[in-house]
Amino acid sequence: MLCYLNSARRVLQRIDVSEMSRSDINSMLAARGFRKEADAQQQGDEGAERSYGVPDEAPKPIVDEAAESVRVDL
């Protein structure tokens, strides 16, 4: 799981996400193949709802923090 989060963070650092909504970020990560399907399979939930990237219920500062790191790294 930690490897997944580090990979997703590297993708977000290369893109300016400051103007993107969480659902846009989730869609972008899903399009790049970042999925948490392994979590659902480990729990045995075949029909479990799968989440992508940044969860919608995540507090806004997490996304803003990622956007700040993008500006610094560029």
PDB file with one MODEL, atoms N, CA, C and O in Angstrom:
MODEL        1
ATOM      1  N   MET A   1       0.823  -1.188   0.000  1.00  0.00           N
ATOM      2  CA  MET A   1       0.000   0.000   0.000  1.00  0.00           C
ATOM      3  C   MET A   1       0.872   1.258   0.000  1.00  0.00           C
ATOM      4  O   MET A   1       0.563   2.237  -0.679  1.00  0.00           O
ATOM      5  N   LEU A   2       1.956   1.219   0.764  1.00  0.00           N
ATOM      6  CA  LEU A   2       2.848   2.373   0.826  1.00  0.00           C
ATOM      7  C   LEU A   2       3.473   2.650  -0.538  1.00  0.00           C
ATOM      8  O   LEU A   2       3.637   3.806  -0.930  1.00  0.00           O
ATOM      9  N   CYS A   3       3.817   1.595  -1.249  1.00  0.00           N
ATOM     10  CA  CYS A   3       4.379   1.741  -2.598  1.00  0.00           C
ATOM     11  C   CYS A   3       3.365   2.421  -3.519  1.00  0.00           C
ATOM     12  O   CYS A   3       3.723   3.288  -4.317  1.00  0.00           O
ATOM     13  N   TYR A   4       2.091   2.019  -3.399  1.00  0.00           N
ATOM     14  CA  TYR A   4       1.012   2.616  -4.189  1.00  0.00           C
ATOM     15  C   TYR A   4       0.923   4.113  -3.914  1.00  0.00           C
ATOM     16  O   TYR A   4       0.841   4.917  -4.843  1.00  0.00           O
ATOM     17  N   LEU A   5       0.940   4.486  -2.634  1.00  0.00           N
ATOM     18  CA  LEU A   5       0.824   5.897  -2.270  1.00  0.00           C
ATOM     19  C   LEU A   5       2.018   6.704  -2.758  1.00  0.00           C
ATOM     20  O   LEU A   5       1.852   7.829  -3.228  1.00  0.00           O
ATOM     21  N   ASN A   6       3.209   6.148  -2.652  1.00  0.00           N
ATOM     22  CA  ASN A   6       4.404   6.849  -3.136  1.00  0.00           C
ATOM     23  C   ASN A   6       4.353   7.048  -4.644  1.00  0.00           C
ATOM     24  O   ASN A   6       4.727   8.111  -5.139  1.00  0.00           O
ATOM     25  N   SER A   7       3.895   6.040  -5.379  1.00  0.00           N
ATOM     26  CA  SER A   7       3.788   6.159  -6.836  1.00  0.00           C
ATOM     27  C   SER A   7       2.764   7.218  -7.217  1.00  0.00           C
ATOM     28  O   SER A   7       3.014   8.037  -8.101  1.00  0.00           O
ATOM     29  N   ALA A   8       1.617   7.204  -6.554  1.00  0.00           N
ATOM     30  CA  ALA A   8       0.579   8.196  -6.843  1.00  0.00           C
ATOM     31  C   ALA A   8       1.072   9.601  -6.508  1.00  0.00           C
ATOM     32  O   ALA A   8       0.782  10.549  -7.239  1.00  0.00           O
ATOM     33  N   ARG A   9       1.803   9.742  -5.428  1.00  0.00           N
ATOM     34  CA  ARG A   9       2.330  11.055  -5.045  1.00  0.00           C
ATOM     35  C   ARG A   9       3.308  11.579  -6.093  1.00  0.00           C
ATOM     36  O   ARG A   9       3.295  12.767  -6.413  1.00  0.00           O
ATOM     37  N   ARG A  10       4.160  10.696  -6.631  1.00  0.00           N
ATOM     38  CA  ARG A  10       5.107  11.121  -7.675  1.00  0.00           C
ATOM     39  C   ARG A  10       4.355  11.623  -8.903  1.00  0.00           C
ATOM     40  O   ARG A  10       4.768  12.605  -9.519  1.00  0.00           O
ATOM     41  N   VAL A  11       3.261  10.966  -9.264  1.00  0.00           N
ATOM     42  CA  VAL A  11       2.459  11.418 -10.404  1.00  0.00           C
ATOM     43  C   VAL A  11       1.881  12.794 -10.110  1.00  0.00           C
ATOM     44  O   VAL A  11       1.935  13.686 -10.956  1.00  0.00           O
ATOM     45  N   LEU A  12       1.328  12.970  -8.911  1.00  0.00           N
ATOM     46  CA  LEU A  12       0.725  14.253  -8.550  1.00  0.00           C
ATOM     47  C   LEU A  12       1.761  15.371  -8.494  1.00  0.00           C
ATOM     48  O   LEU A  12       1.426  16.528  -8.752  1.00  0.00           O
ATOM     49  N   GLN A  13       2.996  15.056  -8.166  1.00  0.00           N
ATOM     50  CA  GLN A  13       4.036  16.076  -8.097  1.00  0.00           C
ATOM     51  C   GLN A  13       4.410  16.595  -9.479  1.00  0.00           C
ATOM     52  O   GLN A  13       4.913  17.711  -9.604  1.00  0.00           O
ATOM     53  N   ARG A  14       4.174  15.811 -10.503  1.00  0.00           N
ATOM     54  CA  ARG A  14       4.517  16.246 -11.864  1.00  0.00           C
ATOM     55  C   ARG A  14       3.401  17.052 -12.513  1.00  0.00           C
ATOM     56  O   ARG A  14       3.584  17.599 -13.601  1.00  0.00           O
ATOM     57  N   ILE A  15       2.252  17.129 -11.861  1.00  0.00           N
ATOM     58  CA  ILE A  15       1.087  17.791 -12.443  1.00  0.00           C
ATOM     59  C   ILE A  15       0.608  18.877 -11.489  1.00  0.00           C
ATOM     60  O   ILE A  15       0.609  18.675 -10.274  1.00  0.00           O
ATOM     61  N   ASP A  16       0.202  20.021 -12.020  1.00  0.00           N
ATOM     62  CA  ASP A  16      -0.348  21.085 -11.179  1.00  0.00           C
ATOM     63  C   ASP A  16      -1.788  20.730 -10.829  1.00  0.00           C
ATOM     64  O   ASP A  16      -2.689  20.852 -11.659  1.00  0.00           O
ATOM     65  N   VAL A  17      -1.992  20.289  -9.593  1.00  0.00           N
ATOM     66  CA  VAL A  17      -3.322  19.855  -9.161  1.00  0.00           C
ATOM     67  C   VAL A  17      -4.046  20.933  -8.356  1.00  0.00           C
ATOM     68  O   VAL A  17      -5.108  20.673  -7.791  1.00  0.00           O
ATOM     69  N   SER A  18      -3.485  22.131  -8.299  1.00  0.00           N
ATOM     70  CA  SER A  18      -4.071  23.180  -7.465  1.00  0.00           C
ATOM     71  C   SER A  18      -5.474  23.576  -7.918  1.00  0.00           C
ATOM     72  O   SER A  18      -6.287  23.985  -7.089  1.00  0.00           O
ATOM     73  N   GLU A  19      -5.777  23.468  -9.195  1.00  0.00           N
ATOM     74  CA  GLU A  19      -7.088  23.857  -9.713  1.00  0.00           C
ATOM     75  C   GLU A  19      -7.991  22.659  -9.993  1.00  0.00           C
ATOM     76  O   GLU A  19      -9.077  22.818 -10.550  1.00  0.00           O
ATOM     77  N   MET A  20      -7.553  21.476  -9.615  1.00  0.00           N
ATOM     78  CA  MET A  20      -8.331  20.267  -9.897  1.00  0.00           C
ATOM     79  C   MET A  20      -9.165  19.870  -8.685  1.00  0.00           C
ATOM     80  O   MET A  20      -8.738  20.039  -7.543  1.00  0.00           O
ATOM     81  N   SER A  21     -10.362  19.340  -8.947  1.00  0.00           N
ATOM     82  CA  SER A  21     -11.182  18.812  -7.855  1.00  0.00           C
ATOM     83  C   SER A  21     -10.689  17.415  -7.499  1.00  0.00           C
ATOM     84  O   SER A  21      -9.931  16.805  -8.253  1.00  0.00           O
ATOM     85  N   ARG A  22     -11.120  16.915  -6.352  1.00  0.00           N
ATOM     86  CA  ARG A  22     -10.709  15.572  -5.944  1.00  0.00           C
ATOM     87  C   ARG A  22     -11.174  14.525  -6.949  1.00  0.00           C
ATOM     88  O   ARG A  22     -10.448  13.573  -7.237  1.00  0.00           O
ATOM     89  N   SER A  23     -12.387  14.699  -7.486  1.00  0.00           N
ATOM     90  CA  SER A  23     -12.875  13.711  -8.451  1.00  0.00           C
ATOM     91  C   SER A  23     -12.048  13.743  -9.735  1.00  0.00           C
ATOM     92  O   SER A  23     -11.821  12.700 -10.349  1.00  0.00           O
ATOM     93  N   ASP A  24     -11.592  14.939 -10.150  1.00  0.00           N
ATOM     94  CA  ASP A  24     -10.716  15.035 -11.322  1.00  0.00           C
ATOM     95  C   ASP A  24      -9.383  14.334 -11.064  1.00  0.00           C
ATOM     96  O   ASP A  24      -8.855  13.643 -11.935  1.00  0.00           O
ATOM     97  N   ILE A  25      -8.846  14.521  -9.856  1.00  0.00           N
ATOM     98  CA  ILE A  25      -7.587  13.867  -9.491  1.00  0.00           C
ATOM     99  C   ILE A  25      -7.775  12.356  -9.475  1.00  0.00           C
ATOM    100  O   ILE A  25      -6.932  11.614  -9.980  1.00  0.00           O
ATOM    101  N   ASN A  26      -8.891  11.899  -8.890  1.00  0.00           N
ATOM    102  CA  ASN A  26      -9.174  10.461  -8.845  1.00  0.00           C
ATOM    103  C   ASN A  26      -9.291   9.884 -10.249  1.00  0.00           C
ATOM    104  O   ASN A  26      -8.766   8.805 -10.525  1.00  0.00           O
ATOM    105  N   SER A  27      -9.979  10.599 -11.140  1.00  0.00           N
ATOM    106  CA  SER A  27     -10.143  10.133 -12.521  1.00  0.00           C
ATOM    107  C   SER A  27      -8.802  10.061 -13.239  1.00  0.00           C
ATOM    108  O   SER A  27      -8.530   9.106 -13.967  1.00  0.00           O
ATOM    109  N   MET A  28      -7.967  11.073 -13.030  1.00  0.00           N
ATOM    110  CA  MET A  28      -6.654  11.094 -13.658  1.00  0.00           C
ATOM    111  C   MET A  28      -5.798   9.929 -13.168  1.00  0.00           C
ATOM    112  O   MET A  28      -5.133   9.269 -13.966  1.00  0.00           O
ATOM    113  N   LEU A  29      -5.810   9.675 -11.859  1.00  0.00           N
ATOM    114  CA  LEU A  29      -5.037   8.558 -11.317  1.00  0.00           C
ATOM    115  C   LEU A  29      -5.584   7.221 -11.815  1.00  0.00           C
ATOM    116  O   LEU A  29      -4.813   6.312 -12.121  1.00  0.00           O
ATOM    117  N   ALA A  30      -6.895   7.100 -11.898  1.00  0.00           N
ATOM    118  CA  ALA A  30      -7.502   5.860 -12.388  1.00  0.00           C
ATOM    119  C   ALA A  30      -7.109   5.615 -13.842  1.00  0.00           C
ATOM    120  O   ALA A  30      -6.847   4.478 -14.232  1.00  0.00           O
ATOM    121  N   ALA A  31      -7.068   6.680 -14.645  1.00  0.00           N
ATOM    122  CA  ALA A  31      -6.683   6.543 -16.047  1.00  0.00           C
ATOM    123  C   ALA A  31      -5.232   6.092 -16.188  1.00  0.00           C
ATOM    124  O   ALA A  31      -4.868   5.459 -17.179  1.00  0.00           O
ATOM    125  N   ARG A  32      -4.412   6.417 -15.202  1.00  0.00           N
ATOM    126  CA  ARG A  32      -3.004   6.013 -15.224  1.00  0.00           C
ATOM    127  C   ARG A  32      -2.780   4.653 -14.573  1.00  0.00           C
ATOM    128  O   ARG A  32      -1.641   4.206 -14.440  1.00  0.00           O
ATOM    129  N   GLY A  33      -3.860   3.997 -14.170  1.00  0.00           N
ATOM    130  CA  GLY A  33      -3.739   2.642 -13.645  1.00  0.00           C
ATOM    131  C   GLY A  33      -3.563   2.536 -12.144  1.00  0.00           C
ATOM    132  O   GLY A  33      -3.269   1.450 -11.645  1.00  0.00           O
ATOM    133  N   PHE A  34      -3.732   3.618 -11.409  1.00  0.00           N
ATOM    134  CA  PHE A  34      -3.611   3.565  -9.954  1.00  0.00           C
ATOM    135  C   PHE A  34      -4.954   3.161  -9.368  1.00  0.00           C
ATOM    136  O   PHE A  34      -5.879   3.969  -9.283  1.00  0.00           O
ATOM    137  N   ARG A  35      -5.046   1.917  -8.972  1.00  0.00           N
ATOM    138  CA  ARG A  35      -6.293   1.393  -8.422  1.00  0.00           C
ATOM    139  C   ARG A  35      -5.997   0.625  -7.151  1.00  0.00           C
ATOM    140  O   ARG A  35      -4.910   0.073  -6.982  1.00  0.00           O
ATOM    141  N   LYS A  36      -6.958   0.597  -6.274  1.00  0.00           N
ATOM    142  CA  LYS A  36      -6.806  -0.136  -5.024  1.00  0.00           C
ATOM    143  C   LYS A  36      -7.550  -1.466  -5.089  1.00  0.00           C
ATOM    144  O   LYS A  36      -8.131  -1.904  -4.096  1.00  0.00           O
ATOM    145  N   GLU A  37      -7.533  -2.097  -6.234  1.00  0.00           N
ATOM    146  CA  GLU A  37      -8.236  -3.364  -6.398  1.00  0.00           C
ATOM    147  C   GLU A  37      -7.663  -4.442  -5.500  1.00  0.00           C
ATOM    148  O   GLU A  37      -8.397  -5.318  -5.041  1.00  0.00           O
ATOM    149  N   ALA A  38      -6.376  -4.395  -5.244  1.00  0.00           N
ATOM    150  CA  ALA A  38      -5.746  -5.409  -4.398  1.00  0.00           C
ATOM    151  C   ALA A  38      -6.356  -5.399  -3.001  1.00  0.00           C
ATOM    152  O   ALA A  38      -6.515  -6.455  -2.389  1.00  0.00           O
ATOM    153  N   ASP A  39      -6.698  -4.223  -2.495  1.00  0.00           N
ATOM    154  CA  ASP A  39      -7.314  -4.130  -1.169  1.00  0.00           C
ATOM    155  C   ASP A  39      -8.645  -4.860  -1.137  1.00  0.00           C
ATOM    156  O   ASP A  39      -8.918  -5.601  -0.192  1.00  0.00           O
ATOM    157  N   ALA A  40      -9.472  -4.666  -2.145  1.00  0.00           N
ATOM    158  CA  ALA A  40     -10.780  -5.317  -2.187  1.00  0.00           C
ATOM    159  C   ALA A  40     -10.627  -6.826  -2.330  1.00  0.00           C
ATOM    160  O   ALA A  40     -11.401  -7.584  -1.746  1.00  0.00           O
ATOM    161  N   GLN A  41      -9.640  -7.267  -3.097  1.00  0.00           N
ATOM    162  CA  GLN A  41      -9.431  -8.699  -3.279  1.00  0.00           C
ATOM    163  C   GLN A  41      -8.914  -9.344  -2.007  1.00  0.00           C
ATOM    164  O   GLN A  41      -9.283 -10.479  -1.705  1.00  0.00           O
ATOM    165  N   GLN A  42      -8.066  -8.650  -1.250  1.00  0.00           N
ATOM    166  CA  GLN A  42      -7.552  -9.190   0.002  1.00  0.00           C
ATOM    167  C   GLN A  42      -8.670  -9.380   1.012  1.00  0.00           C
ATOM    168  O   GLN A  42      -8.634 -10.323   1.802  1.00  0.00           O
ATOM    169  N   GLN A  43      -9.652  -8.508   1.000  1.00  0.00           N
ATOM    170  CA  GLN A  43     -10.760  -8.602   1.930  1.00  0.00           C
ATOM    171  C   GLN A  43     -11.816  -9.587   1.446  1.00  0.00           C
ATOM    172  O   GLN A  43     -12.738  -9.919   2.191  1.00  0.00           O
ATOM    173  N   GLY A  44     -11.696 -10.052   0.220  1.00  0.00           N
ATOM    174  CA  GLY A  44     -12.642 -11.009  -0.318  1.00  0.00           C
ATOM    175  C   GLY A  44     -13.933 -10.389  -0.803  1.00  0.00           C
ATOM    176  O   GLY A  44     -14.903 -11.108  -1.045  1.00  0.00           O
ATOM    177  N   ASP A  45     -13.976  -9.096  -0.952  1.00  0.00           N
ATOM    178  CA  ASP A  45     -15.176  -8.417  -1.423  1.00  0.00           C
ATOM    179  C   ASP A  45     -15.115  -8.299  -2.940  1.00  0.00           C
ATOM    180  O   ASP A  45     -14.521  -7.361  -3.473  1.00  0.00           O
ATOM    181  N   GLU A  46     -15.721  -9.237  -3.622  1.00  0.00           N
ATOM    182  CA  GLU A  46     -15.701  -9.204  -5.086  1.00  0.00           C
ATOM    183  C   GLU A  46     -16.436  -7.979  -5.619  1.00  0.00           C
ATOM    184  O   GLU A  46     -15.997  -7.367  -6.593  1.00  0.00           O
ATOM    185  N   GLY A  47     -17.541  -7.622  -4.992  1.00  0.00           N
ATOM    186  CA  GLY A  47     -18.332  -6.489  -5.469  1.00  0.00           C
ATOM    187  C   GLY A  47     -18.039  -5.210  -4.724  1.00  0.00           C
ATOM    188  O   GLY A  47     -18.831  -4.269  -4.779  1.00  0.00           O
ATOM    189  N   ALA A  48     -16.929  -5.154  -4.034  1.00  0.00           N
ATOM    190  CA  ALA A  48     -16.610  -3.965  -3.233  1.00  0.00           C
ATOM    191  C   ALA A  48     -16.406  -2.759  -4.137  1.00  0.00           C
ATOM    192  O   ALA A  48     -15.861  -2.861  -5.236  1.00  0.00           O
ATOM    193  N   GLU A  49     -16.847  -1.646  -3.654  1.00  0.00           N
ATOM    194  CA  GLU A  49     -16.640  -0.409  -4.401  1.00  0.00           C
ATOM    195  C   GLU A  49     -15.160  -0.061  -4.344  1.00  0.00           C
ATOM    196  O   GLU A  49     -14.566  -0.032  -3.266  1.00  0.00           O
ATOM    197  N   ARG A  50     -14.572   0.200  -5.487  1.00  0.00           N
ATOM    198  CA  ARG A  50     -13.138   0.484  -5.544  1.00  0.00           C
ATOM    199  C   ARG A  50     -12.924   1.992  -5.563  1.00  0.00           C
ATOM    200  O   ARG A  50     -13.655   2.738  -6.215  1.00  0.00           O
ATOM    201  N   SER A  51     -11.906   2.413  -4.832  1.00  0.00           N
ATOM    202  CA  SER A  51     -11.598   3.839  -4.796  1.00  0.00           C
ATOM    203  C   SER A  51     -10.278   4.077  -5.522  1.00  0.00           C
ATOM    204  O   SER A  51      -9.430   3.188  -5.603  1.00  0.00           O
ATOM    205  N   TYR A  52     -10.119   5.267  -6.037  1.00  0.00           N
ATOM    206  CA  TYR A  52      -8.937   5.624  -6.805  1.00  0.00           C
ATOM    207  C   TYR A  52      -8.290   6.860  -6.195  1.00  0.00           C
ATOM    208  O   TYR A  52      -8.973   7.802  -5.794  1.00  0.00           O
ATOM    209  N   GLY A  53      -6.958   6.842  -6.130  1.00  0.00           N
ATOM    210  CA  GLY A  53      -6.228   8.044  -5.752  1.00  0.00           C
ATOM    211  C   GLY A  53      -6.621   8.633  -4.417  1.00  0.00           C
ATOM    212  O   GLY A  53      -6.639   7.937  -3.402  1.00  0.00           O
ATOM    213  N   VAL A  54      -6.935   9.912  -4.419  1.00  0.00           N
ATOM    214  CA  VAL A  54      -7.281  10.637  -3.203  1.00  0.00           C
ATOM    215  C   VAL A  54      -8.748  10.388  -2.890  1.00  0.00           C
ATOM    216  O   VAL A  54      -9.602  10.666  -3.732  1.00  0.00           O
ATOM    217  N   PRO A  55      -9.068   9.874  -1.709  1.00  0.00           N
ATOM    218  CA  PRO A  55     -10.474   9.621  -1.392  1.00  0.00           C
ATOM    219  C   PRO A  55     -11.281  10.912  -1.346  1.00  0.00           C
ATOM    220  O   PRO A  55     -10.773  11.950  -0.922  1.00  0.00           O
ATOM    221  N   ASP A  56     -12.551  10.849  -1.786  1.00  0.00           N
ATOM    222  CA  ASP A  56     -13.397  12.034  -1.801  1.00  0.00           C
ATOM    223  C   ASP A  56     -13.612  12.606  -0.413  1.00  0.00           C
ATOM    224  O   ASP A  56     -13.807  13.813  -0.267  1.00  0.00           O
ATOM    225  N   GLU A  57     -13.579  11.756   0.619  1.00  0.00           N
ATOM    226  CA  GLU A  57     -13.800  12.252   1.972  1.00  0.00           C
ATOM    227  C   GLU A  57     -12.522  12.797   2.612  1.00  0.00           C
ATOM    228  O   GLU A  57     -12.539  13.208   3.772  1.00  0.00           O
ATOM    229  N   ALA A  58     -11.430  12.803   1.875  1.00  0.00           N
ATOM    230  CA  ALA A  58     -10.166  13.319   2.414  1.00  0.00           C
ATOM    231  C   ALA A  58     -10.277  14.827   2.624  1.00  0.00           C
ATOM    232  O   ALA A  58     -10.916  15.517   1.830  1.00  0.00           O
ATOM    233  N   PRO A  59      -9.672  15.333   3.665  1.00  0.00           N
ATOM    234  CA  PRO A  59      -9.716  16.780   3.890  1.00  0.00           C
ATOM    235  C   PRO A  59      -8.983  17.525   2.776  1.00  0.00           C
ATOM    236  O   PRO A  59      -7.989  17.029   2.246  1.00  0.00           O
ATOM    237  N   LYS A  60      -9.456  18.673   2.434  1.00  0.00           N
ATOM    238  CA  LYS A  60      -8.902  19.482   1.350  1.00  0.00           C
ATOM    239  C   LYS A  60      -7.406  19.783   1.519  1.00  0.00           C
ATOM    240  O   LYS A  60      -6.697  19.816   0.513  1.00  0.00           O
ATOM    241  N   PRO A  61      -6.886  20.004   2.744  1.00  0.00           N
ATOM    242  CA  PRO A  61      -5.458  20.323   2.871  1.00  0.00           C
ATOM    243  C   PRO A  61      -4.521  19.270   2.293  1.00  0.00           C
ATOM    244  O   PRO A  61      -3.404  19.607   1.901  1.00  0.00           O
ATOM    245  N   ILE A  62      -4.933  18.010   2.227  1.00  0.00           N
ATOM    246  CA  ILE A  62      -4.075  16.982   1.641  1.00  0.00           C
ATOM    247  C   ILE A  62      -3.823  17.296   0.169  1.00  0.00           C
ATOM    248  O   ILE A  62      -2.689  17.209  -0.304  1.00  0.00           O
ATOM    249  N   VAL A  63      -4.876  17.660  -0.551  1.00  0.00           N
ATOM    250  CA  VAL A  63      -4.735  17.998  -1.965  1.00  0.00           C
ATOM    251  C   VAL A  63      -3.927  19.284  -2.102  1.00  0.00           C
ATOM    252  O   VAL A  63      -3.064  19.381  -2.975  1.00  0.00           O
ATOM    253  N   ASP A  64      -4.197  20.271  -1.250  1.00  0.00           N
ATOM    254  CA  ASP A  64      -3.453  21.527  -1.312  1.00  0.00           C
ATOM    255  C   ASP A  64      -1.976  21.310  -1.006  1.00  0.00           C
ATOM    256  O   ASP A  64      -1.117  21.944  -1.616  1.00  0.00           O
ATOM    257  N   GLU A  65      -1.676  20.417  -0.065  1.00  0.00           N
ATOM    258  CA  GLU A  65      -0.284  20.113   0.270  1.00  0.00           C
ATOM    259  C   GLU A  65       0.427  19.502  -0.935  1.00  0.00           C
ATOM    260  O   GLU A  65       1.585  19.823  -1.202  1.00  0.00           O
ATOM    261  N   ALA A  66      -0.259  18.627  -1.661  1.00  0.00           N
ATOM    262  CA  ALA A  66       0.319  18.031  -2.865  1.00  0.00           C
ATOM    263  C   ALA A  66       0.564  19.108  -3.919  1.00  0.00           C
ATOM    264  O   ALA A  66       1.587  19.089  -4.603  1.00  0.00           O
ATOM    265  N   ALA A  67      -0.369  20.044  -4.050  1.00  0.00           N
ATOM    266  CA  ALA A  67      -0.212  21.121  -5.028  1.00  0.00           C
ATOM    267  C   ALA A  67       0.976  22.008  -4.664  1.00  0.00           C
ATOM    268  O   ALA A  67       1.720  22.440  -5.545  1.00  0.00           O
ATOM    269  N   GLU A  68       1.157  22.280  -3.379  1.00  0.00           N
ATOM    270  CA  GLU A  68       2.296  23.086  -2.943  1.00  0.00           C
ATOM    271  C   GLU A  68       3.612  22.396  -3.290  1.00  0.00           C
ATOM    272  O   GLU A  68       4.551  23.048  -3.745  1.00  0.00           O
ATOM    273  N   SER A  69       3.685  21.086  -3.079  1.00  0.00           N
ATOM    274  CA  SER A  69       4.924  20.376  -3.379  1.00  0.00           C
ATOM    275  C   SER A  69       5.198  20.372  -4.876  1.00  0.00           C
ATOM    276  O   SER A  69       6.355  20.336  -5.294  1.00  0.00           O
ATOM    277  N   VAL A  70       4.136  20.409  -5.691  1.00  0.00           N
ATOM    278  CA  VAL A  70       4.319  20.463  -7.143  1.00  0.00           C
ATOM    279  C   VAL A  70       4.977  21.783  -7.516  1.00  0.00           C
ATOM    280  O   VAL A  70       5.917  21.811  -8.310  1.00  0.00           O
ATOM    281  N   ARG A  71       4.491  22.862  -6.952  1.00  0.00           N
ATOM    282  CA  ARG A  71       5.063  24.173  -7.276  1.00  0.00           C
ATOM    283  C   ARG A  71       6.525  24.260  -6.844  1.00  0.00           C
ATOM    284  O   ARG A  71       7.346  24.849  -7.547  1.00  0.00           O
ATOM    285  N   VAL A  72       6.849  23.680  -5.699  1.00  0.00           N
ATOM    286  CA  VAL A  72       8.220  23.721  -5.193  1.00  0.00           C
ATOM    287  C   VAL A  72       9.142  22.874  -6.056  1.00  0.00           C
ATOM    288  O   VAL A  72      10.268  23.278  -6.348  1.00  0.00           O
ATOM    289  N   ASP A  73       8.664  21.690  -6.468  1.00  0.00           N
ATOM    290  CA  ASP A  73       9.504  20.774  -7.227  1.00  0.00           C
ATOM    291  C   ASP A  73       9.741  21.232  -8.663  1.00  0.00           C
ATOM    292  O   ASP A  73      10.735  20.839  -9.273  1.00  0.00           O
ATOM    293  N   LEU A  74       8.862  22.043  -9.205  1.00  0.00           N
ATOM    294  CA  LEU A  74       9.039  22.500 -10.577  1.00  0.00           C
ATOM    295  C   LEU A  74      10.111  23.545 -10.587  1.00  0.00           C
ATOM    296  O   LEU A  74      10.438  24.083 -11.645  1.00  0.00           O
TER     297      LEU A  74
ENDMDL
END
